[in-house]
Amino acid sequence: MTVRERVLTVLQKRKPDCVPWFGDLDYWLTYLLSEGLLPEKYKGEGIYQLYRDLGVGFYLQGYFPYKPIFEGISVDVEVQGNVEVTKIETPSGTLKQVRKYLPESYTWAIVEHYVKDWRDLKAIRYWYENTYYEPDYYLAQKRYELIGDNGIVLCYLPKSPLMEMVVLLAGIEATTYIMFDAKDEFDETLAVLEKKADEAAQIALNSPAECLMIPENLSSEVVGKNMFELYMRGYEQKWNDRIKQVGKYSFVHMDGTLRGLIREVASTGFTVLEALTPAPVGDIPIEEIHQWIDSDNIIWGGIPGVYFTDLISDEDFDQFIIKVLEVMKSQPRYVLGVADQVPPKSRWERIKRVHELVERYGFYS
């Protein structure tokens, strides 16, 4: 079977010949490009060949299949050195976000969020209420040709309104204070965010993509059961139902701790729980994760990103992958994946080694 055939077989709740192996190399590629280490042949559309050459199935290079259009809003972005300042001017106030590039980790960090306290919510509502979306389907269609038999085409929906606040707009600390300081205004703001998220999500639903992900970036020590039930379950169930009604597969990105939330997330109906991180990095051993799920969701993940670095020996790496594959061969509900990304400075040989181990130890008996 091809990589694509294997994963589609699992998504259809059937048994393939071998455990599918997929990885997100985007963060590692950012490092290679930053350091001038990516060969020319792998740049641009060449990344799809890189995945093939490394034996990694392709599914995830974050892609929202729509573009925002702003009305009555001014967006100004200024970059000075390693600092980026974005200002959103609205009739209801000015919002400012500051991001800083961290060269040692090859990534950007938000050091000042748009929302500092409840007084910024009026401007947030105006911003979102006056944002509209248009389809941007070209890459989704093109990827069927570029990926071929080496994977699947996946697009993003917006995050749930709560995670939009926590991850992108305010951070968990400010979000928590706002919930207590101005609950009515907080709820009103989330209602606006959900209305606009629904508009963008419908565009994603209509895209050519066969798989659709809500990129929640969930971790149960940040969002517990109470917040999930109050603010997230409704959105996730709604879009799980709609995705399945059109014959597509729904994914959620849950890459943090699992024990406090995995049952609740699984019960909303996702086809796939993606980027699950097992112990010793996560909080549930790989052989126990299925015991925490009361439904038939597909478990996608299993290899913590740190295992691709020199912090882990070759011997320990092989032993860990073989153990994970033994668990995943116990029933055809698993996809071997990275939890959650291959990090900078990982070795090419280590990434390629996963394919070799899968071809040797990953076949069902």
Rosetta blueprint (number, residue, H / E / L):
1 M L
2 T L
3 V H
4 R H
5 E H
6 R H
7 V H
8 L H
9 T H
10 V H
11 L H
12 Q L
13 K L
14 R L
15 K L
16 P L
17 D L
18 C E
19 V L
20 P L
21 W E
22 F E
23 G L
24 D L
25 L L
26 D H
27 Y H
28 W H
29 L H
30 T H
31 Y H
32 L H
33 L H
34 S H
35 E L
36 G L
37 L L
38 L L
39 P L
40 E H
41 K H
42 Y H
43 K L
44 G H
45 E H
46 G H
47 I H
48 Y H
49 Q H
50 L H
51 Y H
52 R H
53 D H
54 L H
55 G L
56 V L
57 G E
58 F E
59 Y L
60 L L
61 Q L
62 G L
63 Y L
64 F L
65 P L
66 Y E
67 K E
68 P E
69 I E
70 F E
71 E L
72 G L
73 I L
74 S E
75 V E
76 D E
77 V E
78 E E
79 V E
80 Q E
81 G L
82 N L
83 V E
84 E E
85 V E
86 T E
87 K E
88 I E
89 E E
90 T E
91 P L
92 S L
93 G E
94 T E
95 L E
96 K E
97 Q E
98 V E
99 R E
100 K E
101 Y E
102 L E
103 P L
104 E L
105 S L
106 Y L
107 T E
108 W E
109 A E
110 I E
111 V E
112 E E
113 H L
114 Y L
115 V L
116 K L
117 D L
118 W H
119 R H
120 D H
121 L H
122 K H
123 A H
124 I H
125 R H
126 Y H
127 W H
128 Y H
129 E H
130 N L
131 T E
132 Y E
133 Y E
134 E E
135 P E
136 D L
137 Y L
138 Y H
139 L H
140 A H
141 Q H
142 K H
143 R H
144 Y H
145 E H
146 L H
147 I H
148 G H
149 D H
150 N H
151 G E
152 I L
153 V L
154 L E
155 C E
156 Y E
157 L L
158 P L
159 K L
160 S L
161 P H
162 L H
163 M H
164 E H
165 M H
166 V H
167 V H
168 L H
169 L H
170 A L
171 G H
172 I H
173 E H
174 A H
175 T H
176 T H
177 Y H
178 I H
179 M H
180 F H
181 D H
182 A L
183 K H
184 D H
185 E H
186 F H
187 D H
188 E H
189 T H
190 L H
191 A H
192 V H
193 L H
194 E H
195 K H
196 K H
197 A H
198 D H
199 E H
200 A H
201 A H
202 Q H
203 I H
204 A H
205 L H
206 N L
207 S L
208 P L
209 A L
210 E L
211 C E
212 L E
213 M E
214 I E
215 P L
216 E L
217 N L
218 L L
219 S L
220 S L
221 E L
222 V L
223 V L
224 G L
225 K H
226 N H
227 M H
228 F H
229 E H
230 L H
231 Y H
232 M L
233 R H
234 G H
235 Y H
236 E H
237 Q H
238 K H
239 W H
240 N H
241 D H
242 R H
243 I H
244 K H
245 Q H
246 V L
247 G L
248 K L
249 Y E
250 S E
251 F E
252 V E
253 H E
254 M L
255 D L
256 G L
257 T L
258 L L
259 R L
260 G L
261 L L
262 I H
263 R H
264 E H
265 V H
266 A H
267 S L
268 T L
269 G L
270 F L
271 T L
272 V E
273 L E
274 E E
275 A E
276 L E
277 T L
278 P L
279 A L
280 P L
281 V L
282 G L
283 D L
284 I L
285 P L
286 I H
287 E H
288 E H
289 I H
290 H H
291 Q H
292 W H
293 I L
294 D L
295 S L
296 D L
297 N L
298 I E
299 I E
300 W E
301 G E
302 G E
303 I E
304 P E
305 G H
306 V H
307 Y H
308 F H
309 T L
310 D L
311 L L
312 I L
313 S L
314 D H
315 E H
316 D H
317 F H
318 D H
319 Q H
320 F H
321 I H
322 I H
323 K H
324 V H
325 L H
326 E H
327 V H
328 M H
329 K L
330 S L
331 Q L
332 P L
333 R L
334 Y E
335 V E
336 L E
337 G E
338 V E
339 A E
340 D L
341 Q L
342 V L
343 P L
344 P L
345 K L
346 S L
347 R L
348 W H
349 E H
350 R H
351 I H
352 K H
353 R H
354 V H
355 H H
356 E H
357 L H
358 V H
359 E H
360 R H
361 Y H
362 G L
363 F E
364 Y L
365 S L
